[in-house]
Amino acid sequence: MPTPEVIAMSDPIHTGTTSLHVPLDKPPAAFSITVRKLLGKVHAGEVRVPPFQRPLRWSAADVVKLFDSILKGYPVGSLLFWKQQLPADPTLLIGNALLNVPETTEGWYIVDGQQRTTALAAALLELDHRGKTTWSLRYDPKTNEFLHGPADPLLARRQVPLPALGDLRRLSRWLRDCDLDDAAQSRLEEVQQRLLDYELPAYLMETDDGEALRGVFARLNSTGVRMRADEVFEALLGTSGKRQESKRDLAALQRACDLENFGQLPRSEVLKALLAMSGVDPTRRFEDLGEQAAAHLAPQEEATEALARTVAFLQAPVDAQEPGAGIPAYAFLPYPIAFVILASWFRRFPEPDAATRRSLARWLWRGVAGGVHQRAAVSALRAQLRYIDDDMQSSLRRLLDAVGSPRTSEWVLDSFHARHAASRVEMLMLLERQPRDRLGPVSWEALVSSGERISREIIRSHDFRKLPDVDQKLATTAANRVLLDARHTGLGAEFKSWSWAKDEVALESHLIDQTSLNLLTKDDLGQFLKHRASRVRVETGAFLSRRAGVGEPLLLPLESYLDSAEGAE
């Protein structure tokens, strides 16, 4: 494989200058549009969301605030549309409702205002949102406020659902069966008129240059509530764009990571890995990187292969013939930054030998032990990516120097959270013990894929809240956690049903010895937590020391020493 060109950190690509934002031929035309007319165009399929728009983010509370602002006459911002011929679409999505709309030559794509336009149409049109209630609103004329969700049956004839306010005939039908007096009915008619006649400032762009449009979109969404980096990437260079030479499918790269049940990385982490393996600083916002960044992106096939090799390395047992890091799934990876650096490594060096792989595993675990791979350590990430150059052994030595040699220290138990690095180390320690139930081994795949918590509490919160403060604190740590799958509920009760004589091996696989079991059976929960906490501390510290090779000589590949000797001559 050709060696990828690395863009230096001082390259102009990192200065913020960019040619990704193509200028418009002419500025957009300004006009205003009433809510009534906008609803009609949306329902007819003449206003649609383009493929590069980000997903809907508004909550029901945001929708309520929008309608309250309109009712109060507040400005709610302008809309920006792009005039285009739009094809027929039998599955046009409005909110969570599907419509079948025809082709139109006078269509508008929404460039800015997707959340507001969707909220107005999804709430005021009579649509089937298939159980999703984000846009289910009602208006109470008595309190003059919009409320979320269906009305209480006792108030159903006093609080009008918003689709009735979206159409004169629907409101007339609702008023025939309501329990409101004439004054309240008149109030509803005024509110309807105020909503439907509200004028929204808007702009319409007429251009055949889709790339200029995408640049406008990315620029608009790079301020205020900013888009995530992966959303900007998809807007500018995703699969829906016209730049064939620079397209990259992040969703496909996500799927490429899900090998042997490793799990899909968040799209934002996949983007960082893609940028890193392309020699581009993954900590910068993508829209600031410029045209050169797109030109230097790793090809889709090469990126896919590098990600697959990274996953295979992470999953490989530490004592395998081709050793790895012994991390079976993304849900157990202490620091995602390590994945980003490894992706860069495996694109440049696709087939390192066993000794190099063993050293890479030590690098990963020493970075965990010393906290070098923390997400906040941006400078450490940049530096380690710079250390990966054309020489594999010198790159390896620099990476190992960057994480240093950790010293043995007592493991400290903090509150358990499955997303925290320390908690993931604790889970990996428990996993290394090959946890069992009374029928056999517990599958880590089942733990990860069940949709339940991977690590579950032995003593439930309503029980440990009765304990003294010091014991309550222990109950929030890994001292109160085991890896047992979702078939088991009430794990304290589950373990109490086990017998030391019959289930010793299974109990010990969860760090529950005979003393712990006796304390749990007698409901001496505080002493149980103290006893098990001491074992969790010792075993986790020993586990991390083994993985990081604390106190052991680090044996680099033979050619590494030969290179050093030649350099000294």
NULOMAR-155757 format. One record per residue (C-alpha): x, y, z. Coordinates in steps of 0.25 Angstrom, whole numbers, plus 5000, padded with zeros to 4 digits. Example, Ala and Ser with C-alpha at 12.3 -4.5 7.8 and 13.67 -1.06 7.14 Angstrom:
! residues 2
504949825031;505549965029;
! end
This chain:
! residues 569
500050005000;500650144997;501050225009;499950335011;500450475010;500450535024;500050685025;500950755035;500250835046;500850965041;500250935027;499251045022;498150945023;498150975038;498051125037;496551135035;496651175021;495651095012;495151084998;494050985002;493051095002;492751124988;492151264985;490751284980;490451334966;489451444972;488951474986;487651404990;486351484988;485651535001;484151515003;483151475014;482251355015;481051325024;480951205032;479751165025;480451165011;481651095017;480750985022;480150965009;481450955001;481950855012;480750765011;480850774995;482250734995;482750864990;483650895002;484550775006;485850755015;487050725006;487950605008;489050675015;488150735026;488550695040;487450605048;486350675056;486850715069;485650795075;484950745087;483450765090;483850875099;484550945087;483250925079;482350985090;483351105091;483251135076;481651135076;481651225089;482651325082;481751335069;480551355078;481251465085;481651525072;483151505075;484151485063;484551345061;485651355051;485651355036;485651235026;486551205015;486051125003;486751064990;485851064978;485950924971;485250824963;484850714973;484450574969;483250494973;483450434987;482550324993;483250335006;483350485009;483650495024;482950615032;483250595046;483050445048;481850445037;482050385023;481450455011;481350414997;481650544989;481750564974;482850624965;482950774965;483750874957;483550984967;484050914979;484850974991;485950904999;486050965013;487451015015;487251085028;485951065037;485750915037;485450905052;484451025051;483750975038;483650835043;483050875056;482050965049;481550865039;481650735048;480850805059;479750875051;479550775039;478650655042;479750545041;480050415047;481350415054;481350265057;481350285072;482350395073;481850505082;482850615080;481850695071;480650665079;480150795085;478850855090;478450995093;477651035105;476851165103;476651185118;478051195121;478551245108;479651145107;480151025098;480250895105;480950765101;480250635099;478850595098;477850655107;477250585119;475950525115;475150625125;475850735117;475750685103;474650775100;475250895106;476650885100;476850885085;477850795078;478750875069;478350815056;476950875058;477651005058;478350975045;477050975037;475751055037;474850935034;475550845045;475350955055;473850975051;473650825053;474350825067;473550945072;472250875069;472550775080;473350865090;472950905104;473451055102;472651175103;472451275092;473651365097;474551245098;474151205084;474451335079;475751335085;476151205078;475751265065;476651385068;477751295072;477651215059;477651345050;478851395058;479651265056;479251245041;479451385037;480751405044;481851445033;483151385033;484351455027;484951365016;486051365005;486051284993;487351244986;487351204971;488551134967;489051014960;490251004968;489950894979;491350914985;491051064987;489751024994;490450925003;491551025007;490451125011;489751015019;491050985026;491451125029;490051155035;490151035044;491551065049;491051175058;489951185069;489651035072;490750985064;490650855056;491550735061;492850715053;492250595046;490950665042;491850775035;492650665029;491350605023;490850735018;492150765011;492750635007;491650525010;491050425001;489950524996;490950624990;491450634976;492950634979;493150484975;494650494977;494450534992;493250464996;493350375009;492250295015;492350305030;491150215032;491950105024;493150135032;492350115045;491849985040;493349945036;493649955051;492549855055;493349735054;493249615063;492149695071;493149805074;492049905072;491850025064;492650145068;491950285069;492050355055;492850465062;493950365066;493950305052;494150445046;495350465056;495950335052;495750365037;496450505038;497550445047;497950335037;497850445026;498950525033;497950635037;497750685051;496550615056;496350725067;496050835057;494650865052;494450815039;493950935032;495151015036;496150915029;495850955015;495950885001;497350825004;496750735015;495750675005;496850644995;497650575006;496550485011;496950335012;496150265001;494850195006;495450055003;496750085010;496050145022;495150025023;496349935023;497050015034;495850015043;495649865042;497149845045;496949935057;495749865062;496449725060;497649775068;496749835080;495949705081;497149605080;497549545093;498849595099;499449455099;499049415085;499949375074;499649505068;499449585081;498549705083;498049795094;496949695099;495749795098;494649715092;493649825089;493649975088;492749985100;493949935108;495050035102;495450125113;495950235104;495350255090;496550345086;497450215086;496550165074;496850295066;498350275068;498250125065;497450155052;498650245048;499650135051;498950025044;498750105031;500250135031;500649995036;499649895032;500349775037;501249795049;501949665054;501549605067;502649675075;502149815070;500749775073;501149735087;501849875089;500649945083;499749875094;500649925105;500650065099;499150065099;499050005114;500150105119;499350215113;498150165121;498950155134;499550285133;498350365127;499150405115;497950365106;496950445113;495950525103;496350655109;497850635106;497750695092;499250725091;499650585095;498750535083;499350625073;500750595078;500550445077;499950455063;501150535059;502050425064;501550325054;502450345042;503050255031;503950175040;503150075048;504150045059;504450195062;502950225062;502750115072;503850165081;503350305081;501950255084;502450175096;503250295101;502050385100;501250295110;502450265119;502550155129;501450155140;501750115154;500950025163;499950095171;498750055179;497450055171;496450155176;494950125175;494050245170;492650245166;492350145155;491950195141;491950105129;492550225120;493650255130;495050205127;495250155141;493950075141;494250015128;495649965133;494849905145;493849835135;495049785127;495649725140;494349655143;494249605129;495649545130;495149465141;494249395131;492949425139;491949305140;490549285144;490049145150;489849095136;491249135130;492049255124;491349385123;491449435109;492049575107;491349585094;490049565101;490449675111;490749775101;489549745091;488449725101;488149875102;488249865117;489349915126;490649835123;491049835138;489849825148;489649855163;489649745173;489049825184;487849915178;487850065181;486650065190;487349965199;488750025200;488150165202;487750115216;489250095219;490250195226;490850295216;492150225215;491450095211;490550175202;491750225195;492350085193;491050035187;491250135176;492550075172;492949945165;492949885179;491449865176;491549825161;491649695154;491549645139;490349565139;489349565127;487949625127;487249495130;487549515144;486749615152;487049655166;488449615167;488549615182;487449515182;488049435171;489349415178;488649385191;488049265184;489449215181;490149105189;491649115192;491748965192;491148955178;491449095172;492849135177;493449145163;492349235158;492349325171;493849335170;493749385156;493049505161;493949525173;492949475183;493649385193;493049305204;493149415214;492449515204;491349415201;491149395216;491049545218;490149565207;489249445211;489149505225;488749645219;490049705225;490149795213;491149895219;492149785222;491849715209;492249845201;493549865209;493949725208;493749725193;494249865191;495649815196;495649705186;495249795174;496349895178;497449785178;496949705166;496749835157;498149885161;498749755158;498049745145;498449885140;499949855144;499949725136;499349795124;500249915125;501449825128;501849905141;503149865146;503449775134;504549805123;503949855110;504549765099;504449835086;504549765072;506049725069;506149815057;505849935067;507149905074;507849885061;507350025056;507850085069;509250025068;509450065054;509050205057;510150215068;511250165059;
! end
